[in-house]
């Protein structure tokens, strides 16, 4: 079972992939794309923190 113990490269990769997807697929502005990618990454990492180790 995955557990988040530190910020690793996967979270950075997830943020970058979401940022790319928001910019290229839905063609939103940079500030909104950053906000979308940051919120989904934060939701994912907080969910991992709640999982048992």
N, C-alpha and C positions, 0 to 999 in steps of 0.2 A: 504494500500500500504506500503510495507516495506521501511524503511529509515534507513540508518546507521548513528547513532549519536555517537557511541563509538565502540571501538573494543570489541566484546563480544565473548563468548565461541563458537558461531556458526562458526566464522571465523577460530578459532583454530581447531575446529572439521573438517571443510572443508579442511584445509591444511593437517591435519593428514590423512584424508580419501584419498585425492589425492596422498599423499606421499605413502601410502600403496598400492594404485592401480598402481602407476607407478613402484613400486618395484616388486610387485607380478605378475601383469598381463603381463606387457611388459618386465620385467626383465632388467631394465636399471641400470646403476651405481648410487650410492648414490648422487654424486654432480648433476648429470643430473636430477634425480628424485626430489631433493630439488628445483632445478631451475624451473622445470615444475610446481610443486605444488605451489611455491611462485608466479609465473607469473599468473597462473589461479586464485589464491586467490586474488591477487592484481587487476586483471581485474574485478573480481566479486565485490570487495569492492568499486572500483572506479565507477562502474556502479551504485551501490546502492547510492553513494554520489550524482550522477547526477539526481536521481529520486526526484520528489517533495515530501516534507514531508507530 
